[in-house]
Amino acid sequence: MIYGVFSDVHSNLEALKVVLDFFEEAGVGGYICCGDLVGYGPDPEECVELIRALPKLSLVGGNHDLAVVGRLDLDWFNQYARASVLWTRPKLSAASRLYLEGLSARLETKHLTIAHGTPRNPPEEYLLSQAQFLDNIPSVKSWPLFVGHSHMPLIFRADDPAGGRPEGPFIEDVEEVLGRGPDGSFLPVALNPGSVGQPRDQDRRASCGVFDSKAGTFRVFRLPYDVRAVQAKIRAAGLPEYLALRLDYGQ
């Protein structure tokens, strides 16, 4: 099956719509979401509603999703993240809140694993190094592993110790071929599609991925969206100015 893989939407409706339109054009048959539907951005309810309606969706909640529904202590958040969580809470409908409350930060199926951060500490730990990846391998039974949280498109492989450097994010025109064992199952690999709504790799375009489970390939795509419209909404909502400014720089 061809999957649309996305993460860290962060209430950015303009970016989410562009990504979902792209997935539709690409003919995806299922969706993988690595969490953080809300937080930071100005359209939490609209983003949750769109994601809830996706067919064949496998997803986890991120640290912002958990914080919005009171399942994660705000003491771990910086002032901007904390302000956006408090702003978001009353903006969600009862149905959307219930939806977020039902999410776990990790999901393992027969064919893949999803964790917002790392498998061993999915709500909070960032997967940013090859050493971390190797340490997390015992926590995963089904590969590939899809993660988010860092807002950067990255790959880590057990069969490629030199790969997966955070300073070398994916290039959008490169298709990654995933390794397989003698039985055809995927070798340990972690795939991060980057962030839809708040990229942090100095590229302000929305980031997402396409995973072909039959061909064993994964590719990251970067898509332009109306950044100015989102910034205007952030300012009109009274959210911190920093949250609008950072969208300009992809960080």
C-alpha positions as CSV (number, residue, x, y, z in Angstrom):
1,M,0.0,0.0,0.0
2,I,1.1,3.6,-0.6
3,Y,0.8,5.7,2.6
4,G,0.9,9.4,3.1
5,V,3.1,10.0,6.2
6,F,2.9,13.3,8.1
7,S,3.6,14.7,11.5
8,D,3.6,17.9,13.6
9,V,0.7,19.7,11.9
10,H,0.5,22.1,14.9
11,S,-2.9,23.6,14.0
12,N,-1.5,25.0,10.7
13,L,-4.6,24.5,8.4
14,E,-3.1,26.1,5.3
15,A,-0.1,23.7,5.4
16,L,-2.3,20.7,6.2
17,K,-4.7,21.3,3.3
18,V,-1.7,21.5,0.9
19,V,-0.3,18.2,2.2
20,L,-3.6,16.4,2.1
21,D,-4.3,17.6,-1.5
22,F,-0.8,16.3,-2.4
23,F,-1.5,12.9,-0.9
24,E,-4.8,12.7,-2.8
25,E,-3.0,13.5,-6.1
26,A,-0.4,10.9,-5.2
27,G,-3.0,8.2,-4.9
28,V,-2.2,7.2,-1.3
29,G,-4.4,4.4,0.1
30,G,-3.7,5.0,3.8
31,Y,-2.3,7.6,6.2
32,I,0.3,7.5,9.0
33,C,0.4,10.4,11.4
34,C,3.1,10.8,14.0
35,G,1.3,13.2,16.3
36,D,1.1,16.8,17.4
37,L,-2.1,17.7,15.5
38,V,-2.5,20.8,17.7
39,G,-0.3,23.4,19.5
40,Y,1.4,26.6,18.2
41,G,-1.0,27.4,15.3
42,P,-4.3,29.1,15.0
43,D,-6.7,26.4,13.7
44,P,-6.7,23.5,16.1
45,E,-10.4,22.5,15.7
46,E,-10.3,22.6,11.9
47,C,-7.1,20.5,11.7
48,V,-8.4,17.8,14.1
49,E,-11.6,17.6,12.1
50,L,-9.8,17.1,8.8
51,I,-7.5,14.5,10.3
52,R,-10.3,12.6,12.0
53,A,-12.0,12.2,8.6
54,L,-9.1,10.5,6.9
55,P,-9.7,6.9,5.8
56,K,-7.3,4.1,6.9
57,L,-5.5,6.4,9.3
58,S,-2.9,5.1,11.8
59,L,-1.9,7.8,14.3
60,V,-0.5,8.6,17.6
61,G,-0.8,11.7,19.9
62,G,2.2,14.0,20.4
63,N,3.3,15.9,23.5
64,H,1.2,18.9,22.6
65,D,-1.9,16.8,22.0
66,L,-1.5,15.2,25.4
67,A,-0.8,18.5,27.1
68,V,-4.0,20.1,25.6
69,V,-6.1,17.4,27.2
70,G,-4.3,17.5,30.5
71,R,-2.3,14.3,30.2
72,L,1.2,15.9,30.1
73,D,2.5,18.5,32.6
74,L,3.0,22.0,31.2
75,D,6.1,22.4,33.3
76,W,8.0,20.7,30.5
77,F,7.0,23.3,28.0
78,N,8.7,26.6,27.1
79,Q,6.7,29.8,27.4
80,Y,5.5,29.8,23.8
81,A,4.4,26.2,23.8
82,R,2.7,26.7,27.2
83,A,0.8,29.8,25.9
84,S,-0.4,28.0,22.8
85,V,-1.6,24.9,24.8
86,L,-3.6,27.2,27.1
87,W,-5.0,29.1,24.2
88,T,-5.9,25.9,22.3
89,R,-7.9,24.2,25.1
90,P,-11.1,26.2,24.9
91,K,-11.0,26.3,21.1
92,L,-11.6,22.5,20.7
93,S,-15.1,21.0,20.5
94,A,-16.0,18.2,22.9
95,A,-15.7,15.7,20.0
96,S,-12.2,16.8,19.1
97,R,-11.1,16.8,22.7
98,L,-12.4,13.3,23.2
99,Y,-10.6,12.2,20.0
100,L,-7.3,13.6,21.3
101,E,-7.9,12.0,24.7
102,G,-8.1,8.6,23.0
103,L,-4.7,8.8,21.4
104,S,-1.6,7.1,22.7
105,A,1.9,8.3,22.0
106,R,2.9,5.0,20.5
107,L,1.2,2.5,18.2
108,E,2.6,-0.9,17.1
109,T,0.9,-3.0,14.4
110,K,1.9,-6.2,12.7
111,H,3.5,-4.2,9.9
112,L,4.9,-1.0,11.4
113,T,5.4,1.1,14.5
114,I,4.6,4.7,15.1
115,A,5.9,6.8,18.0
116,H,5.8,10.6,18.4
117,G,9.3,10.8,19.8
118,T,11.1,7.6,20.5
119,P,9.7,4.1,21.2
120,R,11.0,4.0,24.7
121,N,9.7,7.5,25.6
122,P,7.3,8.4,22.9
123,P,5.8,11.7,24.2
124,E,9.0,13.5,25.0
125,E,12.3,12.2,23.8
126,Y,13.6,13.4,20.5
127,L,15.2,10.9,18.1
128,L,18.2,12.9,16.8
129,S,21.2,10.6,16.7
130,Q,22.3,7.2,15.4
131,A,23.3,6.2,18.9
132,Q,19.8,6.9,20.2
133,F,18.3,4.9,17.4
134,L,20.4,1.9,18.2
135,D,19.5,2.2,21.9
136,N,15.8,2.2,20.9
137,I,15.9,-0.9,18.6
138,P,15.0,-3.4,21.5
139,S,11.8,-1.4,22.0
140,V,10.5,-2.1,18.5
141,K,9.2,-5.4,17.1
142,S,7.6,-4.2,13.8
143,W,9.6,-2.2,11.3
144,P,9.6,0.4,9.8
145,L,9.4,2.9,12.7
146,F,7.8,6.2,11.9
147,V,8.5,9.2,14.2
148,G,8.0,12.9,14.4
149,H,8.7,15.5,17.2
150,S,12.0,16.9,15.9
151,H,10.3,18.7,13.0
152,M,13.1,17.5,10.7
153,P,13.0,14.8,8.0
154,L,15.5,12.2,9.0
155,I,16.4,8.6,8.5
156,F,18.3,6.2,10.8
157,R,19.3,2.7,9.8
158,A,20.8,-0.2,11.7
159,D,22.6,-1.4,8.6
160,D,24.1,2.1,7.9
161,P,25.9,3.4,11.0
162,A,27.1,6.5,9.1
163,G,23.6,7.5,8.1
164,G,20.8,9.4,9.7
165,R,22.7,12.6,10.7
166,P,20.4,15.4,11.7
167,E,22.5,17.9,9.9
168,G,21.7,16.1,6.6
169,P,17.9,16.1,6.2
170,F,16.3,14.4,3.3
171,I,16.4,16.0,-0.1
172,E,13.0,16.0,-1.6
173,D,14.0,14.4,-4.9
174,V,15.7,11.4,-3.3
175,E,13.9,8.1,-2.9
176,E,15.1,6.0,0.0
177,V,15.1,2.2,-0.6
178,L,14.6,0.4,2.7
179,G,16.6,-2.7,3.5
180,R,15.0,-6.1,3.9
181,G,16.0,-9.3,5.6
182,P,16.0,-12.8,4.0
183,D,12.4,-13.2,4.9
184,G,11.4,-10.0,3.2
185,S,10.7,-8.1,6.4
186,F,12.1,-4.6,6.8
187,L,15.4,-4.2,8.6
188,P,15.4,-1.7,11.5
189,V,14.9,1.8,10.2
190,A,13.4,5.0,11.6
191,L,11.7,7.5,9.2
192,N,10.8,11.0,10.1
193,P,8.7,12.9,7.5
194,G,9.4,16.3,9.0
195,S,6.8,18.8,10.1
196,V,3.7,19.8,8.2
197,G,3.0,23.0,10.1
198,Q,6.3,24.2,11.7
199,P,9.5,22.9,9.9
200,R,12.7,23.4,11.8
201,D,15.3,22.5,9.2
202,Q,15.7,26.0,7.7
203,D,13.1,25.2,4.9
204,R,9.8,26.8,5.6
205,R,7.8,24.6,3.2
206,A,5.5,22.0,4.6
207,S,7.2,18.6,4.8
208,C,5.6,15.1,4.4
209,G,6.5,11.7,3.2
210,V,5.2,8.9,1.0
211,F,5.9,5.3,2.0
212,D,5.3,2.4,-0.5
213,S,5.2,-0.7,1.6
214,K,5.3,-3.0,-1.4
215,A,8.2,-1.4,-3.2
216,G,9.9,-0.7,0.2
217,T,10.6,3.0,-0.6
218,F,10.2,6.2,1.3
219,R,10.5,9.7,0.0
220,V,10.1,13.2,1.5
221,F,8.4,16.0,-0.3
222,R,8.4,19.8,0.4
223,L,5.4,21.8,-0.5
224,P,4.9,25.6,-0.5
225,Y,1.9,27.0,1.3
226,D,0.5,30.4,2.3
227,V,2.7,31.3,5.2
228,R,1.5,34.8,5.3
229,A,-2.1,33.7,5.9
230,V,-1.1,31.6,8.8
231,Q,1.0,34.4,10.3
232,A,-2.0,36.8,10.1
233,K,-4.2,34.3,11.9
234,I,-1.6,33.8,14.6
235,R,-1.4,37.5,15.2
236,A,-5.2,38.0,15.1
237,A,-5.6,35.2,17.7
238,G,-3.2,37.0,20.1
239,L,-0.7,34.1,20.1
240,P,3.0,34.9,20.7
241,E,4.6,36.9,17.9
242,Y,7.5,34.4,17.9
243,L,5.2,31.7,16.6
244,A,4.4,33.7,13.6
245,L,8.0,34.9,12.9
246,R,9.6,31.4,13.1
247,L,7.4,30.2,10.2
248,D,9.4,32.6,7.9
249,Y,12.7,30.8,8.6
250,G,11.8,27.2,9.0
251,Q,13.1,27.0,12.6
